[in-house]
Each structure stands twice: as C-alpha cells, then as structure tokens.
Amino acid sequence: MELLWILLFSSVYPLTGGQGVYAPANAQIVHSGEACNVKDDNISERIYTIKEGDTLVLQCIVKGHPRPQVRWTKTAGSASDKFQEKPIFNETLRIESIKRIKGGRYYCKADNGVGVAAIKSIRVDVQYLDVPVLTVHQTISDVRGSYYQEKTVFLRCTVNSNPPARFTWKRGNMLIEQSKDNGVDIYEPLYTQGETKVLKLKNLRPRDFANYTCQVSVRNVCNIEDKSITFSLTNATSPPMIRLSVNDTVVVDPGQDVLLNCEVTAGFPPPTVLWSLYSRSLPLSAQVRGPTLILRAVTLDDAGVYNCTAVNNVGNPARKIVNLVVRTMSNLTFQITPDSNKDSETIQMGRDLKLSCHVDATPQDKVNYTWYKNGAPVFNSESLILLRSDPDMAPGTSSLEIVDMKFRDLATYSCVANFPGSRVLELRVDVNVSQNSVSPPVLSVPPGGQVVSVREGGNVELVCLVVDGKPRPPILWSRAEKDLLMPSGTATTETPDGRLRLKNVSRDMMGAYRCQTAPYNGLNIKRRELQVQLNVQFPPILDPVFQDARWRNSQMVTLRCNILRSNPPRLTDIRWFRNGDFIRMPTADLKEIPELKFKLEPTNNGSYECRVSNNAGTSTCTFNVSAQPYNAEFYFDTPNPVRIQKGNNYSYNLQWTQKDPEATDRIIGYWINVRKNKQNVLWKQIDLKGKEPEQGVLISHTISDLKIPLSYEVRLSPITTYSTGDFVSRIIQYSEPYTYPRPSDHVCGFENERICGFSQDRSDIFDWTRQNHLTRNPKRSANTGPETDRSGSKEGYYMYIETSFPRVQGDKARLLSPLFNVSSVRGPKGSGRVPYCVSFYYHMKGKHIGTLNVLLRVRSIASVDSVVWMKSGHQGPEWRKAFFDISPSGPFQIVFEGIRGPSFEGDIAIDDVSITIGKCKQENTAASAGKTVLTGGSHTLPVASWLTFGLSCILSLLYR
C-alpha cells in the first residue's frame, strides 16, 4: 500500500523516519548487446556467451541512495587473478567487435559510501571458430625413395575454437568412416596445440591419392558456420626445400643495398615463401618480391635476424636465417695502466707500462687496431708487445705493453681503429707518454659545494672537479643510496667536466650523489671518489588543502591548518585572509598549529585562506565557509514515477533527500527549475510549509503537464532564511509506467524464476510449469513434450502444461502476461489504435494434444477476453513460431490458455514470447496465422516508444 501512496501522491511531503532511504549500493548485471546465450553455471555465476566480432554491452543496474558510482574491471580467469583491464567508471560497459582475448570475468562494483560496496560478476565466454590448418606428414622411417609410394601418411587437421570443434573427414565427397575402411585410422594425438584430429592412411593405396577435406563445426553455436580446408594428395606431393643466395651472416656498411634471395629447390604443391624479422616487423623500406627480400640504404635499425620460411603444408616448413650486421663504430677510449705488479700509480723508468685502446663497434671482432709511435707504425719487439685482444681488459680491447720503460719510450702513441675495406670512418686517439704528461688525478669539491640547496622546481649544478693529474678523466655520477637511479633513469651519468646539471628538481631527487673518476681516458688506477649532498627545499605541506566548511549563522567556527612537512622546517610567516583581504590579528606563534576562531554571521561568509611560509615558499589552506545549505540528493529508485495524464501529457514524481540538513540554517523550501533545450518550462519555489527536512527522509514533488515522450532537465536548490544552495540537476525521462527490472530484454525466454512478470491465473484448474531438460521429471510421459528449449539448449527454460494424472480432459491452465498500460497518442495514419506484434514459439507433440489458445484481455471497467490465436492437435516434434498483430483499446494482457486433451500424451509448451510496438514483419512460415485483431471500444489509442516484456506486477495489482 505504501507504494500505491507514492504513485498517487501529488504534493510535497516527507516519508519514513529512522535511517531513512539511505541504503548501501545494490547491483545487477544485465546485457543489452548481442549475445548467444546467458545462463547460470553450477556455482551460480552468470555466463554471457557472445560471438567474436559482435558487440558486448553489459549494464550494471544499481540501486541505493545516494546514487552509487559504478566501476567495471576484468580478470582473465578466476577471481584471484590480477585485474587485466583499466577500470571503467560508467554504468554501461561496451566493447565493439569483441576479440577472444577479451573473454573472462567482468566485475561491476557499485559504491555510494553507505555500508559495503556491491560487487557482481559475469563471465564472458567469447565463441569463435578459425579456419582449420591441414598439414601432411609421412613416417620418419620412410625417408628413402618416392615420397608416397608404399608409405604411411598422416593428415593432421588443427583448429582453434571455442567451444571445442567437431571434426569430419571426407575423401572427395564421401564421408570417411573408420569402421568401414581398414586402410584409415582417425585419432586425436597427445601434446598438441589447439584441437587436432589426425587421419592416418596406412600403406597408401591408389585410391588414397585424392582430395581430402577436413571440416570443423561448433554445431552452429552463436550461428558460427562450419569451416573446412581441402588438400590434394598426389604421388608428386613433397615437402619444401630452400637455399639462400648469401651466407648465414651478412656484414654491410650503412647506406648499402642488401638483396636476400631464398630459392625454392623442391616441394609440391609449390611452397609459399615468407620473409620475417625476428622479434619485430620488417623495416618500412623493405621490399618483398616473391622469394627475394630487398633492403634499400640500410641503417643500424635494419640490422637483425631475418627468417625465410617456405610452407606448402607438407612435412615441416623449410627455414633459413640470415644475420644482417650493419657496421658501426663509436666512443674510442684509452687507458694508461702503470706497472700493476708494483702497485704503481705513476710512470717510472725501468718499470712496465700498458696502453689500452677500446672502441664500441659492431661487429666487435672485426675491428682492426693499429698502433703508432710518433706517427710511425709499431711492430712487436722485445720492448713493445702488441696484444690484439687483451685478456685482462674488456672484450675487443687492444693493448700496447712497454717493457722495462726507457727514455726512448717517452713519445706520443696513437691508436687507430677501423674496419678493413669498409667505408665506415676510422677513429683515432693520441696518448702523450712523458714524465710530466701522466700523473694521478686529484678529485675535489669546491668550497661550499658539499651541500647544495635548491628550491623545488628549480635548476641546480653539482660540481666535482679533477683539479690535478694528467690526463684528466671524465667524472661518473651515481646515487649514493643503493638501488636509486639517476634523474635520467640510468645508473650512472658521465660528465666530461665534472658538472652534473639537474633541471626542474623535485623532492624525490634529494639525497647524496657520488662522483668518481672514470676508468678510461686516463690512468687505470684506483678510482677517486667524493660525495655531494643535494638538499631540495619545498614549501610547507598543509592539510586540508581545501575544505568546504558549513555552519549555522551565529555559531562559533574554528578553522585549523595542519603542517605535515616543511623543508626548511622553520616557518617564517603565518597569515589569514578572508576573500583575499588580510585579517588583522595578534602575531601568530610559529611553533603552534595555525588556528582561526570567529562567530559566523551573514556578513563574514566567504573564502578563508591560511598562508604558511618558509624560506622555500608559501602554501595555503583554503576554507569555503558559509551557512549555505548542502546540495539536495536526487533519489533514483522511485518506483514507477511516471503517471499518464490527459492530452498526451504525463507527470513525474520527483524525490530527493537533503544532505546534512542540520549543518546549516533551517531549510524552508526549494527552487525547482524544469528546462527543455535550455529553455525554462517551469520555475517556482516549493514551500515546505514549516516542515524541516530530516536526514535520510524522502521529499517528493509531482511535476505535471510534461509532454510524452519528451525528457527534461530538472534543477533543484535548497533555500534557507539567509541564502540559497547550489543547483543540482538530473534528467527525467518518459517511460511506460511499469517496473520490469530488465528493460533491455525484448524476448522472454523464462530463464529466471520471475518469468518476466508473468503470473498464474487464480481462476483456472491448474498451472503452467517452468522447466528445462535438466529439471524434467524422469518419470515423465514419453512421446510428448520438448527435449530442449526453442534454441536447442538443454539448459534453457520454457513453460509447459503437464497433462498426466490428476489432470482430466478439458482442464485449463492460464498464464497471464504483465499488464501493458497503453498511453494516449494516436496510432498510424488512418487508425485510432496502436498496433502491437505478439510472437512466440510453441511445441505441441503427442497423440493426445488438446488446444492452445491465446487470448487478449483488455482492461476497462470490466475485463474482456477474446481469442486471437488457436491451435489444436499434434503439430510435430519441432518448435514452431507463431505471430500476429493486435490493436488493443486500452491496458491489456496476453493470456496463454492450455487445455488438456483426451489423455496424458498431450503436453504443450511455449517459449521466447515477445510483445513489441508496430505490426509484425511478415515471415515465410506455416506456423503463423498472421492476422490483425481489433477489440474493445473505439476511442483514440495511446502510443509507446518500445514496449518490452516484463511490465510491473504492481501495476497488474492496481488494475485488478
């Protein structure tokens, strides 16, 4: 009865007390896109089956107050898996052209801050069937002689599918059955990828040389058609063989053209040659002409391993690889190593000295190093030893050892690196070896540079100089703290002059930095090392940054600004402002928490700021202080808010609650503004007549004279004695007045226990029963009733009448649809009524079948039933479709009446019922009696935009 009062109420009033209508979120997932099937599995989880390439649309229907926010996430499999997709904050999840990798479990989380969030899930099962792949193999022992004469051959058919595919083999147009041909064997091999069936031809016979077809099927699931592939087996069939026109490794200079030819030397059917590049796609400049790959003006990016593959689905594919190396050379460095056996750090006469030279090159082993002394080539001697590849150094390093150094060895030594015969430019480095030109480096940080301070967001330079030593090596910078990377994202940063320049410094860059001499381009001795501390200064971090603070007028207000962190920690100033104007007050204690107290008046509402400063800058706490009331909270769960009025109009029962009504001055009313296309339709004040809003208690107002089927924007603002709150807005839409919970379903397949709002007629003899193949009575009557639902699914439900004992001939069972409340608009031109199409499937198998009647029950002062469709007697073992037009004169119901025949083999079933606006589309089916039925009076009929199954049981009760 409470719901009835809500529907009929036409003025402003508060409803229930206590906690009111504040309620935690409730959620339900429904689908409104393309789907093959939606069912529940054994663990009560919904499974949404969809064809790959179709559009997935999932809706999260939510209830709760305030309006819950919806968040969609997805996992690949079980609920414990990590989320794979970014969350989507919307009530509708839509995926166009869904791919198989998008299958998985989808979660809808609805939360409104009241109680525990609601989480619902549905598993999306993407169905697909690829074109099969057929390959031919022979036994390994039969590699000699002709390929297929007196041999055993295996035809392997592999496919990827969901659900698992069914395989069929044909020779020509004849089905191959293992039981009828001793020369074949069909089996499923172990350890294969995908689904595989093998056709084994044992000891080939002449008739075995034929066309073989492998056909795969998923039994028309999701209307996926069967796929097939055919292979012609002849005595010339052979696997592919190829050879390359180049060596396995090709080394070229940048800018050269490269031609790679992959010649097919054998194979029937003629193989297809494919070129690919390992781990990435072919370069954009690559040209593939049959078996030839052409690379124009190669660059370093073109280097890699190229694969040539020849495939004809016989045996294994033939593969050859080419490693393309593009020469490159850069970063030539040197090292001077004093006699390591004497722990020396300087050049000394009579001791050994090693000069080393290294270049970064590709290919590294093809680099040629040449040493010069004062411009003359150096050759091996007793005092000068050349090492092509020094085992004590990094790979690819050449060294010149000076044994028992003499004055004659003081000279300028040059190391030249090049690729012999290449156009890549050679690189050269000179090393001056003398007693005055080589000395250990001395590292130093300038005075005051040990600790460097900088404001956050600024630029800074850390300095670590080599103040003495020859030659002077570069400086390598790194973070002193373990595992911390440099701002550049690398472990080290090289600076030739020892100056590390950092831009846009942030507080996470604060800490100790290590500077070290590099082990190259100088003496190869113990590395010199120092540290520099970077201190990043930042303004105080405050809480709250912003707060919306509301009080009643004449109430004492306390504003507090908490200081969380500050660098430097010492504060320099604290000031309070109102609307930008400085508030004069006693000098603040910089060691106390900033606080402001005052009495709220209509004149001192506004924006208050607390500005806290240190040497790095100023931060602000902002408080929006007012006696302005909080926003209204629209209530979205109003049952059946639409009421039909005369003259093609409707009314809308708008409901809301007031957020924290006690926080500010007493609310005396509301401004309501109704707009269409930004034009005002209604603007008025709602007077509460002395009744104050209560926390969680609904307030209602009926908006009348809205035009069917238009939607409107409604704006609402609370009013107090001194101020008006902010407007909040929502869209109200016209809908036919019913409460069916799944408005997206246009066909009722009786898949849940609510059976789309259908109900049993209390005046009949017995009831219709909901069942599927799995819930059938094992002692049921044979030779009657369907085996599956209309779609062929054993899990799908349908409604049927059981005609076994104690039923007798003539007993009737009636199933009533929800009430369709027809609205008042004109029908098609020349007609006063709106046509509707009623369609359904029926199953009438059995020698004792009685009669199935469909009646139209029009609600007026008294209900009037009229038969609009009828079938009697046995109609065959399959489901048949019926459809017809009706033009009711008012609110109506469809009644399915089953009448028991002469004995127990007379079960009748119905499934997939739909009622839609407009006339039926004509179909070529003998099961339909396509006729138009006019009933009731002759007054003008209403129209509906699209009526779907499952109108409200509440409305049905109201009309009864």
QUIGI-V90480 format. One record per residue. N is the residue number from 1. OMEGA is omega in degrees with one decimal (none if undefined). Layout:
# QUIGI-V90480
N:OMEGA
N:OMEGA
This chain:
# QUIGI-V90480
1:179.0
2:177.7
3:178.1
4:179.2
5:178.6
6:-177.0
7:-174.0
8:-175.0
9:-176.4
10:177.8
11:-178.1
12:178.5
13:172.4
14:-178.2
15:-169.2
16:179.4
17:-179.7
18:177.6
19:175.5
20:-174.5
21:174.5
22:-174.5
23:177.6
24:-177.5
25:172.8
26:-173.6
27:174.7
28:179.8
29:174.2
30:179.0
31:176.5
32:176.7
33:-179.9
34:-179.4
35:175.0
36:-175.3
37:172.4
38:-176.4
39:175.7
40:177.7
41:-171.7
42:179.7
43:174.6
44:174.8
45:-179.0
46:-179.9
47:-178.5
48:-179.1
49:-175.8
50:-179.7
51:177.5
52:-178.0
53:176.7
54:-177.5
55:177.3
56:175.2
57:176.5
58:177.5
59:175.5
60:179.8
61:-173.2
62:169.7
63:-178.5
64:-179.4
65:1.2
66:-176.4
67:-178.0
68:170.8
69:-174.0
70:178.6
71:178.3
72:172.3
73:-177.0
74:169.5
75:-176.5
76:-175.9
77:-175.4
78:-176.5
79:-179.0
80:-178.9
81:176.7
82:179.7
83:-176.0
84:-174.8
85:173.4
86:-179.7
87:178.0
88:-177.1
89:-179.0
90:179.8
91:-177.8
92:174.9
93:-176.5
94:177.2
95:178.8
96:175.0
97:-173.6
98:177.6
99:-176.1
100:-179.1
101:177.9
102:175.5
103:-179.3
104:-177.0
105:179.9
106:-178.5
107:171.1
108:177.9
109:179.5
110:-176.2
111:175.6
112:178.0
113:178.4
114:179.5
115:-176.3
116:178.3
117:177.4
118:179.5
119:176.1
120:-179.1
121:174.2
122:179.8
123:-180.0
124:-179.2
125:-176.9
126:-177.5
127:-178.0
128:175.8
129:178.4
130:172.4
131:-177.1
132:176.1
133:-177.8
134:177.2
135:-175.8
136:-179.0
137:172.8
138:-179.1
139:-175.5
140:-177.3
141:-175.4
142:-177.2
143:-178.3
144:175.3
145:178.8
146:-169.3
147:-171.4
148:178.4
149:-178.4
150:-177.0
151:172.8
152:-174.2
153:178.6
154:172.2
155:-175.5
156:-179.3
157:-176.9
158:-179.9
159:171.6
160:-177.1
161:170.5
162:5.7
163:180.0
164:-174.6
165:173.0
166:-174.9
167:173.7
168:178.3
169:176.7
170:169.6
171:-170.3
172:176.4
173:-175.6
174:177.0
175:178.5
176:177.8
177:-174.6
178:-176.8
179:-176.4
180:-178.6
181:-178.7
182:-178.6
183:-179.0
184:175.3
185:-179.7
186:-178.0
187:178.2
188:-176.8
189:176.2
190:172.2
191:176.4
192:177.6
193:-174.4
194:178.5
195:-173.6
196:169.5
197:-177.4
198:171.9
199:-178.9
200:176.2
201:-173.2
202:177.0
203:-169.0
204:175.5
205:-179.6
206:-177.6
207:179.2
208:174.4
209:-172.6
210:173.8
211:-179.9
212:-179.8
213:171.6
214:-179.5
215:179.9
216:-175.6
217:169.8
218:173.6
219:173.5
220:174.4
221:-178.1
222:-178.7
223:176.6
224:-177.8
225:177.4
226:176.8
227:180.0
228:175.9
229:-175.5
230:177.1
231:179.9
232:-180.0
233:178.7
234:178.5
235:175.9
236:-177.0
237:-178.7
238:-178.3
239:-177.5
240:171.9
241:-177.1
242:171.3
243:-177.0
244:178.4
245:-177.1
246:176.1
247:-179.2
248:177.7
249:179.5
250:179.7
251:-177.1
252:174.4
253:173.9
254:178.9
255:178.5
256:170.5
257:-179.4
258:177.6
259:179.1
260:-178.8
261:-179.2
262:-173.2
263:176.1
264:-177.9
265:-179.8
266:177.0
267:173.8
268:3.5
269:-178.2
270:-176.9
271:172.7
272:-177.8
273:-180.0
274:175.1
275:177.5
276:178.9
277:-174.9
278:173.0
279:176.3
280:-178.3
281:178.1
282:177.4
283:-179.4
284:-178.3
285:-176.9
286:176.6
287:178.9
288:178.9
289:-176.6
290:-179.7
291:-173.5
292:175.4
293:-178.2
294:176.2
295:-177.6
296:173.5
297:-173.2
298:175.4
299:179.1
300:-179.5
301:-178.9
302:-178.6
303:178.8
304:-178.7
305:-179.9
306:-177.7
307:171.0
308:-177.8
309:176.7
310:-174.3
311:167.5
312:177.3
313:173.3
314:-176.8
315:178.6
316:175.9
317:175.2
318:-175.7
319:171.0
320:179.6
321:176.9
322:176.9
323:-179.5
324:-179.8
325:177.2
326:-175.8
327:176.2
328:-179.1
329:-179.5
330:170.4
331:176.0
332:-178.6
333:179.0
334:175.3
335:174.8
336:-176.3
337:174.6
338:-177.2
339:-176.4
340:179.8
341:-178.1
342:-177.1
343:-177.3
344:175.5
345:179.2
346:175.6
347:179.7
348:178.1
349:179.6
350:177.1
351:-178.7
352:177.5
353:179.8
354:172.8
355:-178.1
356:-176.1
357:-178.7
358:177.1
359:173.8
360:-172.6
361:171.8
362:-4.3
363:-174.7
364:-175.0
365:-179.9
366:-179.4
367:176.3
368:178.2
369:175.7
370:-179.1
371:178.2
372:174.0
373:-176.0
374:175.9
375:-179.5
376:-179.9
377:179.5
378:176.7
379:179.8
380:175.9
381:-179.8
382:-177.4
383:179.8
384:-177.9
385:178.6
386:175.9
387:179.8
388:177.1
389:-175.0
390:-179.1
391:-179.9
392:-177.6
393:177.5
394:179.6
395:179.9
396:-179.6
397:176.4
398:-178.4
399:172.8
400:-179.6
401:176.2
402:-174.9
403:176.2
404:-168.7
405:178.2
406:179.4
407:179.5
408:-179.6
409:175.8
410:-173.8
411:173.3
412:-178.7
413:-179.0
414:174.4
415:-179.7
416:178.9
417:178.8
418:170.4
419:-179.2
420:177.1
421:-177.9
422:175.8
423:177.7
424:-175.5
425:177.5
426:178.0
427:-174.2
428:174.7
429:-179.0
430:178.8
431:179.2
432:-178.5
433:174.7
434:-178.5
435:-179.6
436:-174.6
437:-179.2
438:177.4
439:-176.9
440:179.3
441:174.7
442:-175.9
443:-177.3
444:172.2
445:-177.7
446:178.8
447:-178.3
448:-177.7
449:179.2
450:175.7
451:-178.2
452:179.7
453:179.8
454:175.8
455:179.4
456:-177.3
457:-179.3
458:177.6
459:-176.6
460:177.5
461:174.2
462:-171.5
463:176.7
464:-167.6
465:167.9
466:-172.6
467:178.8
468:179.8
469:179.2
470:-20.4
471:-176.5
472:-176.8
473:172.9
474:-178.8
475:176.5
476:179.6
477:175.3
478:177.8
479:180.0
480:178.2
481:-176.0
482:174.1
483:176.8
484:179.9
485:174.5
486:178.5
487:178.7
488:-179.1
489:178.8
490:-179.3
491:-179.5
492:175.3
493:180.0
494:174.9
495:-178.5
496:-177.5
497:178.3
498:-178.0
499:178.8
500:-176.3
501:-178.8
502:-179.2
503:177.2
504:-173.4
505:176.1
506:-175.1
507:178.5
508:175.5
509:-178.8
510:178.0
511:-176.9
512:177.5
513:-179.4
514:173.4
515:-177.1
516:171.9
517:179.4
518:-179.5
519:-179.0
520:-177.0
521:179.0
522:179.4
523:177.2
524:-179.0
525:179.2
526:-174.2
527:176.0
528:-172.5
529:174.4
530:178.6
531:175.5
532:-179.4
533:176.9
534:179.8
535:-178.7
536:179.7
537:179.4
538:-179.4
539:180.0
540:173.5
541:-170.8
542:175.5
543:3.3
544:172.4
545:175.7
546:177.1
547:175.1
548:-173.3
549:-177.9
550:178.8
551:171.3
552:173.2
553:-177.7
554:177.7
555:176.8
556:-177.0
557:175.3
558:175.9
559:-176.7
560:-179.0
561:-176.2
562:179.3
563:-176.4
564:-179.8
565:178.3
566:175.5
567:3.1
568:-176.1
569:-177.8
570:178.3
571:179.9
572:-177.0
573:172.4
574:-179.6
575:176.7
576:179.8
577:171.8
578:-178.5
579:177.4
580:-179.0
581:-179.0
582:177.8
583:179.1
584:-177.5
585:179.0
586:-178.1
587:-176.4
588:173.3
589:-174.2
590:179.1
591:-179.6
592:176.4
593:179.8
594:-175.7
595:178.1
596:178.8
597:177.8
598:177.8
599:-176.1
600:175.6
601:178.1
602:-176.8
603:-177.6
604:168.1
605:174.9
606:-177.6
607:179.1
608:179.1
609:170.7
610:-177.3
611:-177.2
612:-173.2
613:163.5
614:-176.6
615:-178.6
616:-178.7
617:-174.9
618:174.0
619:-171.7
620:163.5
621:-179.8
622:178.5
623:173.6
624:-172.6
625:179.3
626:171.2
627:179.2
628:-178.2
629:175.1
630:-177.8
631:169.1
632:-179.7
633:-178.1
634:177.6
635:-173.7
636:-174.6
637:178.5
638:179.7
639:175.8
640:-176.5
641:-174.9
642:172.8
643:-179.2
644:176.2
645:179.8
646:174.3
647:178.1
648:-179.9
649:172.7
650:175.5
651:-178.4
652:178.9
653:-178.9
654:-179.5
655:179.9
656:170.3
657:179.0
658:178.5
659:174.3
660:-175.1
661:-178.4
662:-173.9
663:-174.6
664:179.5
665:-176.0
666:178.5
667:-176.2
668:-179.2
669:-179.2
670:166.3
671:176.0
672:-178.2
673:178.3
674:-175.2
675:173.7
676:-177.1
677:177.6
678:175.5
679:-177.8
680:173.6
681:-178.4
682:174.6
683:-178.8
684:178.3
685:175.5
686:-178.9
687:179.0
688:175.4
689:174.4
690:-179.6
691:-179.0
692:174.6
693:177.1
694:-178.8
695:175.6
696:-178.1
697:-176.2
698:169.9
699:-176.2
700:173.5
701:-179.4
702:176.7
703:-173.7
704:172.6
705:172.3
706:-173.4
707:173.7
708:2.4
709:-171.3
710:172.6
711:-173.5
712:170.3
713:179.0
714:178.0
715:-173.3
716:-179.2
717:178.3
718:-178.2
719:170.9
720:-178.9
721:-173.2
722:-172.2
723:176.2
724:-179.9
725:177.8
726:176.9
727:166.2
728:-174.9
729:172.7
730:177.3
731:172.6
732:-175.1
733:175.9
734:172.4
735:176.3
736:-172.7
737:173.5
738:-174.2
739:178.7
740:-169.6
741:-179.6
742:-174.7
743:-179.5
744:-178.1
745:-178.9
746:-179.9
747:178.1
748:176.6
749:177.3
750:-173.3
751:173.8
752:-170.6
753:179.5
754:178.6
755:171.0
756:178.7
757:173.8
758:-179.8
759:178.2
760:176.3
761:-175.9
762:-176.3
763:-177.7
764:-175.1
765:179.3
766:-170.6
767:167.3
768:-176.5
769:176.2
770:179.2
771:170.4
772:-176.4
773:-174.9
774:-176.9
775:-179.1
776:175.9
777:-179.4
778:179.2
779:-177.1
780:177.0
781:178.2
782:174.0
783:175.7
784:179.8
785:-177.5
786:175.0
787:-179.5
788:174.0
789:-173.4
790:-177.7
791:-176.9
792:-179.0
793:176.1
794:178.2
795:-177.5
796:-177.4
797:173.6
798:177.0
799:-179.9
800:173.6
801:177.8
802:-172.9
803:177.1
804:178.6
805:15.1
806:-178.5
807:177.6
808:-177.7
809:178.9
810:176.6
811:-176.4
812:172.3
813:-177.8
814:176.7
815:-174.3
816:174.1
817:170.5
818:179.8
819:174.6
820:-176.3
821:-174.3
822:-179.9
823:-168.1
824:170.9
825:-176.3
826:173.9
827:178.4
828:-178.5
829:179.8
830:-179.3
831:177.7
832:-175.4
833:178.7
834:178.4
835:174.0
836:176.3
837:175.0
838:177.9
839:179.0
840:173.8
841:179.4
842:179.8
843:-176.8
844:-178.5
845:177.2
846:-177.3
847:179.8
848:-178.5
849:176.7
850:-173.8
851:170.8
852:177.0
853:169.9
854:-177.1
855:172.9
856:179.5
857:-179.5
858:-178.6
859:173.8
860:173.8
861:172.7
862:-179.6
863:179.5
864:177.6
865:175.1
866:-179.5
867:-179.9
868:178.8
869:-177.6
870:172.3
871:178.9
872:173.3
873:-177.7
874:-177.0
875:178.8
876:-173.9
877:-175.6
878:173.0
879:177.2
880:-178.2
881:174.4
882:173.9
883:-180.0
884:179.5
885:170.6
886:175.9
887:-175.5
888:-177.9
889:-178.5
890:178.0
891:-172.6
892:171.3
893:171.9
894:-177.5
895:173.4
896:-176.3
897:175.6
898:-178.0
899:-177.0
900:179.1
901:-172.6
902:-178.6
903:-166.8
904:178.2
905:-174.5
906:-179.7
907:179.1
908:-178.4
909:174.7
910:-179.6
911:173.9
912:179.4
913:175.8
914:176.1
915:-175.8
916:-180.0
917:-179.1
918:-179.2
919:180.0
920:171.0
921:-176.0
922:179.4
923:177.5
924:-180.0
925:179.0
926:-176.0
927:-172.9
928:169.7
929:-172.7
930:-179.5
931:179.8
932:-177.3
933:174.6
934:-179.6
935:174.7
936:-176.3
937:-174.1
938:-179.6
939:-174.6
940:-177.8
941:173.3
942:179.5
943:173.9
944:-177.6
945:176.3
946:-178.8
947:178.1
948:-175.0
949:172.9
950:174.5
951:-165.9
952:172.9
953:179.2
954:179.9
955:177.6
956:180.0
957:-178.7
958:-178.3
959:179.9
960:none
